[in-house]
Structure formats: C-alpha cells, structure tokens
Amino acid sequence: MYFQKEIETMPRRELEELQLKRLKWTVDYCYNNSPFYHERLSKAGVTADKIRCLSDIQYIPVTTKADLRDHYPFGMLAQPMKNIVRIHASSGTTGKPTVVAYTRNDLELWSDCVARLAVAAGATDEDIVQISFGYGMFTGALGLHYGLEKIGASVVPNSSGNTEKALMFMRDFGTTALVATPSYALYMSEMAKELEYPMSDYHLRLGLFGSEGCTPEMRTQIEKGWGLFATDNYGMSELIGPGVSGECRERCGLHFNEDYFLPEIVDPETCEPLEKGEQGELLVTTLCKEGMPLLRYRTRDITYLDDSPCKCGRTGVRMGKVIGRSDDMLKIRGVNVFPSEIESVFVGMEEIGPHYQLVVRREGFADTLEVRVELIDGGLLERYGELEQLQRKIEHKLRSVLGIQCKVSLVEPKTLQRFEGKANRILDLRSKS
Ligand code: DLL
C-alpha cells in the first residue's frame, strides 16, 4: 500500500531528474528570498546555473546549527511573516532552541511525508492512533497528527505524560496504533503490566516510533510487551520534523522522501563526500520548502544510504538506523563512543533489560565510564557469585567493542529513570569534577 504511489515508486532516473530540477529551484529561491543565503551563495559564487548535475551540490557551502542559532529566531526565513502559518522549535536542552517556520505549502508537504511513512508502516483509515509525543513546540506530535489525519485514521491527541490515563483511553477506545518515542512505548508497556487490567484489554497492533534510536532488542521487547509491529521513522525539526524518512513493512532501512529532501553522506571531520554505502554524517537539502529552506544542513547524525531495490517497491533511497550523533558522541580517553555501540553489547543478554545509564567522570587526568544496567531479576543481587560473573562478562564484551575499559554496575529492576519523551541516558560529570 502506498499513499502517493507515483512518487514513492518513481524510477530512480526520473527521481534524480526531479531532484536536480528542484535543487536548482531551491538555490535560486534561497538566493532571491533569504538574505542569509543570498550572502552565503554570493560569497561562494554559486547560482542555480552552476548546478548542472546532483553532485554539483558540493559547490554549495554547508549550513550548521550554529547558523540557525546565530540567526535566532527568524533570520533564516525566506518568506515574510504574513505567509508563515506555523512555528515550531527544536527540543534541545542547552542554549537557544532552533526555530522552524512553515508556509501553508510546507504544512501540506509535511503531512504528505508523514502520511507516506504511516501507510508504509501499515497504518490505515481503520486505525485509532494515540499520539503520545508531547504536543507543543516539538514537531513530533503535530507532525504525526496531521499526517495520520490525512490518511483518515482516527487520531487521539493524548500527548505524553499522565500515563495511566493514556492507558485508560487505549483500553476504552480500542486504540490500534501508538505514536511515541521507543523509550516511552516501553515504559507504557511496563506500566500497563503493573495495572490490574489484563493485557488482552489492549488492542495495539502497530507502533510508529521515532525521534530517538532503538536497539533491535528494545524493539523486540516493545513488540512483545504490546503484541504490536514496530516501525521506525526519522526526522528533525530544522528540516521539517518527522517525515524525512521512515521504514516500510520490510524494515530494512528508512525510505527517504527524496522528492522533498536530498540526502548526502559526508566525512564528519572534513565534510568531503563519502563513497556510496559508507557510513558518515548525513547532510540534507530541502527541495521544496518555502518558509525556511536549508541547503546542505549538517544533521550531525551518523548513518549510511542504501539504494538497492526494496521488496516493497518504493524507490526512495534507504537510510540505515542512526548509529549516533557526531556531537552526542562521547569522547572517553580519546576514544569515540556512541551509546548505540554500548547498547549492542546488551543484545541477547537475558539477565539485563533495555534500561541503562552512562556516567562519565574525570578522575585525575583520565575519563572513566560507568555503565549502569538494570537487571531483569532483582534476586540476582543476592547471588554474588552469579552477579560478579555477569558483571565481568559485560565488562569484557564492552572492552572488546569499545576498546576501552569501563565499570559495569548492575542495579535493581525499575530503579533507573524512565522517559516520556526522548531518553537522555548520559550523565556527564566531567565538567563538575
Ligand atoms: O525528533 C523529529 C521527530 C519527531 C522524528 C518524531 C521522528 C518522530 P528533533 O527534536 O529536532 O526532531 O530531533 C532530531 O533526533 O537529529 C536525531 O539525532 C534524532 N532522531 C530523530 N528520529 C530518530 C530515529 C525530531 N528514528 C534528532 N532514530 C535527529 C534515531 C532519531 N534518532
């Protein structure tokens, strides 16, 4: 099932022609409508005429989050405020948030993108979908909301928080699909099990999860907990919000909405393009956006692209799971560590659950990493021999994957923090020591 079959299954050559036409349009549009890009492009000597093929995109300078911050709040806009119909902001925790503004056409293309990923994941107009992202400046909730309404699903704008009430609606409404971060979906299933209602009172069959990464193990746990089929979708506020890419039922990568977003993979240090299929930082150029177009935006997300055919028939290039962010990457004793590498160590270990926390300290001149992991069975804490054996096993595995020594602390079930939005599992105490 497709939402816009013609676009979603467009032969790649045709799609690339369309991208080139739209890239030229965007460069021209930015030059003429955005004072920020007018200056950038003039300095770089780039006009639409200089773009003769897609790889000519390399002539265009990259745009960074710092550019957005420096022009906070509206300095990146390419339309007067009277044409802007919605404003969102990123969910960052430090400094000024980054702002994104939409024209009416932008909202239309946004909901099309989300509708595509929802249909690709298996959502239909028969679904009752509960949105458990926080409504507000965050793009997640309203993004999914309008996309799902567009396909005719019954949308329940429940928001995040007040989990017991959300679970009550789920039981009473017969909710069939859940929109949330994977960590919140997991937390909700834990809570559902603690309530007096049997799990047969819930009817979830589909999960549209995104906004943060999720290991295969965690996904399995969410699927088992709810008895649903989980899919992943990716996006970021600056680019539009959710709807940049999403998984189909084959779940072998996230199909990019390439008619609207042009992806590139570059070396995060040099911004030089990498070979096809290589892992690096994702840069994205918006191809039709009017309110706040972005040229070669540095997402900081590390992933790869795969344009091999997909069984579902969609031709949009597939993006691998985000393995981490080049700026959220932890640097410990000179070694780059991505939380997802640590998670991969936990996969297949029955004794531990998916909840963990990383504590980084500075002791003397050296950084130390403590990995706190929740046990499934708290009884193990009494069985010292077994506990120590497990701890050693994890430490050993971490050492071989990360190349550094770290300390593992196994803690009681349900003692680590749970999250209603994106999980924040890193506690970096280095600046405080
Ligand atoms: O998280 C937009 C979104 C909302 C996407 C709902 C999907 C669903 P921001 O708050 O600006 O926007 O955060 C963007 O979150 O650069 C990634 O690092 C991370 N991220 C988003 N989706 C995924 C995903 C929204 N599926 C940042 N897997 C991005 C891994 C993700 N990381």
Residues whose N, C-alpha, C, O or C-beta is under 5 A from the ligand:
A	BS01	DLL	S90 S91 T139 G140 F209 G210 S211 E212 G213 D232 N233 Y234 G235 M236 S237 E238 G241 P242 T299 D301 V322 R325
